Amino acid sequence: MLEGFSLGVAITIGTGQFNFALGLDIPKQPAFYMNIANTFKNIGSSQASEYIPFIVLYLMLMSLMKYFPGKPWIIFIALVGMIYGYLTVNFISDIKPLILRDKYPTMVDPKLFDFTWMENKNKIPFTHILIGSAEVAFVAVLETLISARIADNMTGTRFK
């Protein structure tokens, strides 16, 4: 039963990322199967500046995991992806991948490390924000460790 649930979650999350990986900017549909169908209908309008880096980084991740197992290669791949995004946005004018600032312009604030504006606007002390962030991070790490333990038990392998 747990395997079926895990497979369902993996399929839902994985297929939900197709549009981003292919560079498709199409509206969300109310049903899951409609989103998948809409993705495949519009696959011809995918953008190379999105799917080529995705394929390269994906193949790099799978290769590293196969030939050098037991290391958290996803962290390295995420760092490479962030560097790629930074370089293309700031220095390479020919390639413009979709970045978080494009998708959610009000979410990314240039005053990223200046938290004084939060205290004045929302009347929330910075210490409360810091403690709340630490609590959320703790829960996220705990869920990741539990998921890793479940995966270890399901596959009969041990993470080294």
Contact map, one row per residue, 1 for C-alpha under 8 A:
1111100000000000000000000000000000000000000000000000000000000000000000000000000000000000000000000000000000000000000000000000000000000000000000000000000000000000
1111110000000000000000000000000000000000000000000000000000000000000000000000000000000000000000000000000000000000000000000000000000000000000000000000000000000000
1111111000000000000000000000000000000000000000000000000000000000000000000000000000000000000000000000000000000000000000000000000000000000000000000000000001000000
1111111100000000000000000000000000000000000000000000000000000000000000000000000000000000000000000000000000000000000000000000000000000000000000000000000000000000
1111111110000000000000000000000000000000000000000000000000000000000000000000000000000000000000000000000000000000000000000000000000000000000000000000000000000000
0111111111000000000000000000000000000000000000000000000000000000000000000000000000000000000000000000000000000000000000000000000000000000000000000000000000000000
0011111111100000000000000000000000000000000000000000000000000000000000000000000000000000000000000000000000000000000000000000000000000000000000000000000000000000
0001111111110000000000000000000000000000000000000000000000000000000000000000000000000000000000000000000000000000000000000000000000000000000000000000000000000000
0000111111111000000000000000000000000000000000000000000000000000000000000000000000000000000000000000000000000000000000000000000000000000000000000000000000000000
0000011111111100000000000000000000000000000000000000000000000000000000000000000000000000000000000000000000000000000000000000000000000000000000000000000000000000
0000001111111110000000000000000000000000000000000000000000000000000000000000000000000000000000000000000000000000000000000000000000000000000000000000000000000000
0000000111111111000000000000000000000000000000000000000000000000000000000000000000000000000000000000000000000000000000000000000000000000000000000000000000000000
0000000011111111100000000000000000000000000000000000000000000000000000000000000000000000000000000000000000000000000000000000000000000000000000000000000000000000
0000000001111111110000000000000000000000000000000000000000000000000000000000000000000000000000000000000000000000000000000000000000000000000000000000000000000000
0000000000111111110000000000000000010000000000000000000000000000000000000000000000000000000000000000000000000000000000000000000000000000000000000000000000000000
0000000000011111111000000000000000000000000000000000000000000000000000000000000000000000000000000000000000000000000000000000000000000000000000000000000000000000
0000000000001111111110000000000000000000000000000000000000000000000000000000000000000000000000000000000000000000000000000000000000000000000000000000000000000000
0000000000000111111111000000000000000010000000000000000000000000000000000000000000000000000000000000000000000000000000000000000000000000000000000000000000000000
0000000000000001111111111100000000000010000000000000000000000000000000000000000000000000000000000000000000000000000000000000000000000000000000000000000000000000
0000000000000000111111111000000000000000000000000100000000000000000000000000000000000000000000000000000000000000000000000000000000000000000000000000000000000000
0000000000000000111111110000000000000000000000000110010000000000000000000000000000000000000000000000000000000000000000000000000000000000000000000000000000000000
0000000000000000011111110000000000000000001001110110000000000000000000000000000000000000000000000000000000000000000000000000000000000000000000000000000000000000
0000000000000000001111111000000000000000000001111110000000000000000000000000000000000000000000000100000000000000000000000000000000000000000000000000000000000000
0000000000000000001111111100000000000010011011100000000000000000000000000000000000000000000000000000000000000000000000000000000000000000000000000000000000000000
0000000000000000001100111110000000000000000000000000000000000000000000000000000000000000000000000000000000000000000000000000000000000000000000000000000000000000
0000000000000000001000011111000000000110000000000000000000000000000000000000000000000000000000000000000000000000000000000000000000000000000000000000000000000000
0000000000000000000000001111100000000000000000000000000000000000000000000000000000000000000000000000000000000000000000000000000000000000000000000000000000000000
0000000000000000000000000111110000100000000000000000000000000000000000000000000000000000000000000000000000000000000000000000000000000000000000000000000000000000
0000000000000000000000000011111101100000000000000000000000000000000000000000000000000000000000000000000000000000000000000000000000000000000000000000000000000000
0000000000000000000000000001111101100000000000000000000000000000000000000000000000000000000000000000000000000000000000000000000000000000000000000000000000000000
0000000000000000000000000000111111100000000000000000000000000000000000000000000000000000000000000000000000000000000000000000000000000000000000000000000000000000
0000000000000000000000000000111111110000000000000000000000000000000000000000000000000000000000000000000000000000000000000000000000000000000000000000000000000000
0000000000000000000000000000001111111000000000000000000000000000000000000000000000000000000000000000000000000000000000000000000000000000000000000000000000000000
0000000000000000000000000000111111111100000000000000000000000000000000000000000000000000000000000000000000000000000000000000000000000000000000000000000000000000
0000000000000000000000000001111111111110000000000000000000000000000000000000000000000000000000000000000000000000000000000000000000000000000000000000000000000000
0000000000000010000000000000000111111111000000000000000000000000000000000000000000000000000000000000000000000000000000000000000000000000000000000000000000000000
0000000000000000000000000000000011111111100000000000000000000000000000000000000000000000000000000000000000000000000000000000000000000000000000000000000000000000
0000000000000000000000000100000001111111110000000000000000000000000000000000000000000000000000000000000000000000000000000000000000000000000000000000000000000000
0000000000000000011000010100000000111111111000000000000000000000000000000000000000000000000000000000000000000000000000000000000000000000000000000000000000000000
0000000000000000000000000000000000011111111000000000000000000000000000000000000000000000000000000000000000000000000000000000000000000000000000000000000000000000
0000000000000000000000000000000000001111111100000000000000000000000000000000000000000000000000000000000000000000000000000000000000000000000000000000000000000000
0000000000000000000000010000000000000111111111000000000000000000000000000000000000000000000000000000000000000000000000000000000000000000000000000000000000000000
0000000000000000000001010000000000000011111111000000000000000000000000000000000000000000000000000000000000000000000000000000000000000000000000000000000000000000
0000000000000000000000000000000000000000111111000000000000000000000000000000000000000000000000000000000000000000000000000000000000000000000000000000000000000000
0000000000000000000000010000000000000000011111100000000000000000000000000000000000000000000000000000000000000000000000000000000000000000000000000000000000000000
0000000000000000000001110000000000000000011111110110000000000000000000000000000000000000000000000000000000000000000000000000000000000000000000000000000000000000
0000000000000000000001110000000000000000000011111110000000000000000000000000000000000000000000000000000000000000000000000000000000000000000000000000000000000000
0000000000000000000001100000000000000000000001111111000000000000000000000000000000000000000000000000000000000000000000000000000000000000000000000000000000000000
0000000000000000000000100000000000000000000000111111100000000000000000000000000000000000000000111000000000000000000000000000000000000000000000000000000000000000
0000000000000000000111100000000000000000000001111111110000000000000000000000000000000000000000001100000000000000000000000000000000000000000000000000000000000000
0000000000000000000011100000000000000000000001111111111000000000000000000000000000000000000000000000000000000000000000000000000000000000000000000000000000000000
0000000000000000000000000000000000000000000000011111111100000000000000000000000000000000000000000000000000000000000000000000000000000000000000000000000000000000
0000000000000000000000000000000000000000000000001111111110000000000000000000000000000000000000000000000000000000000000000000000000000000000000000000000000000000
0000000000000000000010000000000000000000000000000111111111000000000000000000000000000000000000000000000000000000000000000000000000000000000000000000000000000000
0000000000000000000000000000000000000000000000000011111111100000000000000000000000000000000000000000000000000000000000000000000000000000000000000000000000000000
0000000000000000000000000000000000000000000000000001111111110000000000000000000000000000000000000000000000000000000000000000000000000000000000000000000000000000
0000000000000000000000000000000000000000000000000000111111111000000000000000100010000000000000000000000000000000000000000000000000000000000000000000000000000000
0000000000000000000000000000000000000000000000000000011111111100000000000000000000000000000000000000000000000000000000000000000000000000000000000000000000000000
0000000000000000000000000000000000000000000000000000001111111110000000000000000000000000000000000000000000000000000000000000000000000000000000000000000000000000
0000000000000000000000000000000000000000000000000000000111111111000000000000100000000000000000000000000000000000000000000000000000000000000000000000000000000000
0000000000000000000000000000000000000000000000000000000011111111100000001100100000000000000000000000000000000000000000000000000000000000000000000000000000000000
0000000000000000000000000000000000000000000000000000000001111111110000000000000000000000000000000000000000000000000000000000000000000000000000000000000000000000
0000000000000000000000000000000000000000000000000000000000111111111100000000000000000000000000000000000000000000000000000000000000000000000000000000000000000000
0000000000000000000000000000000000000000000000000000000000011111111110001000000000000000000000000000000000000000000000000000000000000000000000000000000000000000
0000000000000000000000000000000000000000000000000000000000001111111111101000000000000000000000000000000000000000000000000000000000000000000000000000000000000000
0000000000000000000000000000000000000000000000000000000000000111111110000000000000000000000000000000000000000000000000000000000000000000000000000000000000000000
0000000000000000000000000000000000000000000000000000000000000011111110000000000000000000000000000000000000000000000000000000000000000000000000000000000000000000
0000000000000000000000000000000000000000000000000000000000000011111111100000000000000000000000000000000000000000000000000000000000000000000000000000000000000000
0000000000000000000000000000000000000000000000000000000000000001111111100000000000000000000000000000000000000000000000000000000000000000000000000000000000000000
0000000000000000000000000000000000000000000000000000000000000000100111110000000000000000000000000000000000000000000000000000000000000000000000000000000000000011
0000000000000000000000000000000000000000000000000000000000000000100111111000000000000000000000000000000000000000000000000000000000000000000000000000000000000001
0000000000000000000000000000000000000000000000000000000000000000000001111111000000000000000000000000000000000000000000000000000000000000000000000000000000000000
0000000000000000000000000000000000000000000000000000000000001001100000111111100000000000000000000000000000000000000000000000000000000000000000000000000000000000
0000000000000000000000000000000000000000000000000000000000001000000000011111110000000000000000000000000000000000000000000000000000000000000000000000000000000000
0000000000000000000000000000000000000000000000000000000000000000000000011111111000000000000000000000000000000000000000000000000000000000000000000000000000000000
0000000000000000000000000000000000000000000000000000000000000000000000011111111100000000000000000000000000000000000000000000000000000000000000000000000000000000
0000000000000000000000000000000000000000000000000000000010011000000000001111111110000000000000000000000000000000000000000000000000000000000000000000000000000000
0000000000000000000000000000000000000000000000000000000000000000000000000111111111000000000000000000000000000000000000000000000000000000000000000000000000000000
0000000000000000000000000000000000000000000000000000000000000000000000000011111111100000000000000000000000000000000000000000000000000000000000000000000000000000
0000000000000000000000000000000000000000000000000000000000000000000000000001111111110000000000000000000000000000000000000000000000000000000000000000000000000000
0000000000000000000000000000000000000000000000000000000010000000000000000000111111111000000000000000000000000000000000000000000000000000000000000000000000000000
0000000000000000000000000000000000000000000000000000000000000000000000000000011111111100000000000000000000000000000000000000000000000000000000000000000000000000
0000000000000000000000000000000000000000000000000000000000000000000000000000001111111110000000000000000000000000000000000000000000000000000000000000000000000000
0000000000000000000000000000000000000000000000000000000000000000000000000000000111111111000000000000000000000000000000000000000000000000000000000000000000000000
0000000000000000000000000000000000000000000000000000000000000000000000000000000011111111100000001010000000000000000000000000000000000000000000000000000000000000
0000000000000000000000000000000000000000000000000000000000000000000000000000000001111111110000000000000000000000000000000000000000000000000000000000000000000000
0000000000000000000000000000000000000000000000000000000000000000000000000000000000111111111100000000000000000000000000000000000000000000000000000000000000000000
0000000000000000000000000000000000000000000000000000000000000000000000000000000000011111111110111000000000000000000000000000000000000000000000000000000000000000
0000000000000000000000000000000000000000000000000000000000000000000000000000000000001111111110111000000000000000000000000000000000000000000000000000000000000000
0000000000000000000000000000000000000000000000000000000000000000000000000000000000000111111110000000000000000000000000000000000000000000000000000000000000000000
0000000000000000000000000000000000000000000000000000000000000000000000000000000000000011111110000000000000000000000000000000000000000000000000000000000000000000
0000000000000000000000000000000000000000000000000000000000000000000000000000000000000011111111110000000000000000000000000000000000000000000000000000000000000000
0000000000000000000000000000000000000000000000000000000000000000000000000000000000000001111111110000000000000000000000000000000000000000000000000000000000000000
0000000000000000000000000000000000000000000000000000000000000000000000000000000000000000000111110000000000000000000000000000000000000000000000000000000000000000
0000000000000000000000000000000000000000000000001000000000000000000000000000000000000001100111111000000000000000000000000000000000000000000000000000000000000000
0000000000000000000000000000000000000000000000001000000000000000000000000000000000000001100111111100000000000000000000000000000000000000000000000000000000000000
0000000000000000000000000000000000000000000000001100000000000000000000000000000000001001100000111110000000000000000000000000000000000000000000000000000000000000
0000000000000000000000100000000000000000000000000100000000000000000000000000000000000000000000011111011000000000000000000000000000000000000000000000000000000000
0000000000000000000000000000000000000000000000000000000000000000000000000000000000001000000000001111111000000000000000000000000000000000000000000000000000000000
0000000000000000000000000000000000000000000000000000000000000000000000000000000000000000000000000111111110010000000000000000000000000000000000000000000000000000
0000000000000000000000000000000000000000000000000000000000000000000000000000000000000000000000000011111111110000000000000000000000000000000000000000000000000000
0000000000000000000000000000000000000000000000000000000000000000000000000000000000000000000000000111111110000000000000000000000000000000000000000000000000000000
0000000000000000000000000000000000000000000000000000000000000000000000000000000000000000000000000111111110000000000000000000000000000000000000000000000000000000
0000000000000000000000000000000000000000000000000000000000000000000000000000000000000000000000000001111111110000000000000000000000000000000000000000000000000000
0000000000000000000000000000000000000000000000000000000000000000000000000000000000000000000000000001111111110000000000000000000000000000000000000000000000000000
0000000000000000000000000000000000000000000000000000000000000000000000000000000000000000000000000000100111111000000000000000000000000000000000000000000000000000
0000000000000000000000000000000000000000000000000000000000000000000000000000000000000000000000000000100111111000000000000000000000000000000000000000000000000000
0000000000000000000000000000000000000000000000000000000000000000000000000000000000000000000000000001100111111101000000000000000000000000000000000000000000000000
0000000000000000000000000000000000000000000000000000000000000000000000000000000000000000000000000000000001111111000000000000000000000000000000000000000000000000
0000000000000000000000000000000000000000000000000000000000000000000000000000000000000000000000000000000000011111000000000000000000000000000000000000000000000000
0000000000000000000000000000000000000000000000000000000000000000000000000000000000000000000000000000000000001111111000000000000000000000000000000000000000000000
0000000000000000000000000000000000000000000000000000000000000000000000000000000000000000000000000000000000011111111000000000000000000000000000000000000000000000
0000000000000000000000000000000000000000000000000000000000000000000000000000000000000000000000000000000000000011111000000000000000000000000000000000000000000000
0000000000000000000000000000000000000000000000000000000000000000000000000000000000000000000000000000000000000011111110000000000000000000000000000000000000000000
0000000000000000000000000000000000000000000000000000000000000000000000000000000000000000000000000000000000000011111111100000010000000000000000000000000000000000
0000000000000000000000000000000000000000000000000000000000000000000000000000000000000000000000000000000000000000011111110000010000000000000000000000000000000000
0000000000000000000000000000000000000000000000000000000000000000000000000000000000000000000000000000000000000000011111111000000000000000000000000000000000000000
0000000000000000000000000000000000000000000000000000000000000000000000000000000000000000000000000000000000000000001111111111010000000000000000000000000000000000
0000000000000000000000000000000000000000000000000000000000000000000000000000000000000000000000000000000000000000001111111111110000000000000000000000000000000000
0000000000000000000000000000000000000000000000000000000000000000000000000000000000000000000000000000000000000000000111111111000000000000000000000000000000000000
0000000000000000000000000000000000000000000000000000000000000000000000000000000000000000000000000000000000000000000011111110000000000000000000000000000000000000
0000000000000000000000000000000000000000000000000000000000000000000000000000000000000000000000000000000000000000000001111111000000000000000000000000000000000000
0000000000000000000000000000000000000000000000000000000000000000000000000000000000000000000000000000000000000000000001111111100000000000000000000000000000000000
0000000000000000000000000000000000000000000000000000000000000000000000000000000000000000000000000000000000000000000001110111110110000000000000000000000000000000
0000000000000000000000000000000000000000000000000000000000000000000000000000000000000000000000000000000000000000000000100011111110000000000000000000000000000000
0000000000000000000000000000000000000000000000000000000000000000000000000000000000000000000000000000000000000000001101100001111111000000000000000000000000000000
0000000000000000000000000000000000000000000000000000000000000000000000000000000000000000000000000000000000000000000000000000111111100000000000000000000000000000
0000000000000000000000000000000000000000000000000000000000000000000000000000000000000000000000000000000000000000000000000001111111110000000000000000000000000000
0000000000000000000000000000000000000000000000000000000000000000000000000000000000000000000000000000000000000000000000000001111111111000000000000000000000000000
0000000000000000000000000000000000000000000000000000000000000000000000000000000000000000000000000000000000000000000000000000011111111100000000000000000000000000
0000000000000000000000000000000000000000000000000000000000000000000000000000000000000000000000000000000000000000000000000000001111111110000000000000000000000000
0000000000000000000000000000000000000000000000000000000000000000000000000000000000000000000000000000000000000000000000000000000111111111000000000000000000000000
0000000000000000000000000000000000000000000000000000000000000000000000000000000000000000000000000000000000000000000000000000000011111111100000000000000000000000
0000000000000000000000000000000000000000000000000000000000000000000000000000000000000000000000000000000000000000000000000000000001111111110000000000000000000000
0000000000000000000000000000000000000000000000000000000000000000000000000000000000000000000000000000000000000000000000000000000000111111111000000000000000000000
0000000000000000000000000000000000000000000000000000000000000000000000000000000000000000000000000000000000000000000000000000000000011111111100000000000000000000
0000000000000000000000000000000000000000000000000000000000000000000000000000000000000000000000000000000000000000000000000000000000001111111110000000000000000000
0000000000000000000000000000000000000000000000000000000000000000000000000000000000000000000000000000000000000000000000000000000000000111111111000000000000000000
0000000000000000000000000000000000000000000000000000000000000000000000000000000000000000000000000000000000000000000000000000000000000011111111100000000000000000
0000000000000000000000000000000000000000000000000000000000000000000000000000000000000000000000000000000000000000000000000000000000000001111111110000000000000000
0000000000000000000000000000000000000000000000000000000000000000000000000000000000000000000000000000000000000000000000000000000000000000111111111000000000000000
0000000000000000000000000000000000000000000000000000000000000000000000000000000000000000000000000000000000000000000000000000000000000000011111111100000000000000
0000000000000000000000000000000000000000000000000000000000000000000000000000000000000000000000000000000000000000000000000000000000000000001111111110000000000000
0000000000000000000000000000000000000000000000000000000000000000000000000000000000000000000000000000000000000000000000000000000000000000000111111111000000000000
0000000000000000000000000000000000000000000000000000000000000000000000000000000000000000000000000000000000000000000000000000000000000000000011111111100000000000
0000000000000000000000000000000000000000000000000000000000000000000000000000000000000000000000000000000000000000000000000000000000000000000001111111110000000000
0000000000000000000000000000000000000000000000000000000000000000000000000000000000000000000000000000000000000000000000000000000000000000000000111111111000000000
0000000000000000000000000000000000000000000000000000000000000000000000000000000000000000000000000000000000000000000000000000000000000000000000011111111100000000
0000000000000000000000000000000000000000000000000000000000000000000000000000000000000000000000000000000000000000000000000000000000000000000000001111111110000000
0000000000000000000000000000000000000000000000000000000000000000000000000000000000000000000000000000000000000000000000000000000000000000000000000111111111000000
0000000000000000000000000000000000000000000000000000000000000000000000000000000000000000000000000000000000000000000000000000000000000000000000000011111111100000
0000000000000000000000000000000000000000000000000000000000000000000000000000000000000000000000000000000000000000000000000000000000000000000000000001111111111110
0000000000000000000000000000000000000000000000000000000000000000000000000000000000000000000000000000000000000000000000000000000000000000000000000000111111111000
0010000000000000000000000000000000000000000000000000000000000000000000000000000000000000000000000000000000000000000000000000000000000000000000000000011111110000
0000000000000000000000000000000000000000000000000000000000000000000000000000000000000000000000000000000000000000000000000000000000000000000000000000001111111000
0000000000000000000000000000000000000000000000000000000000000000000000000000000000000000000000000000000000000000000000000000000000000000000000000000000111111100
0000000000000000000000000000000000000000000000000000000000000000000000000000000000000000000000000000000000000000000000000000000000000000000000000000000110111110
0000000000000000000000000000000000000000000000000000000000000000000000000000000000000000000000000000000000000000000000000000000000000000000000000000000100011111
0000000000000000000000000000000000000000000000000000000000000000000001000000000000000000000000000000000000000000000000000000000000000000000000000000000100001111
0000000000000000000000000000000000000000000000000000000000000000000001100000000000000000000000000000000000000000000000000000000000000000000000000000000000000111
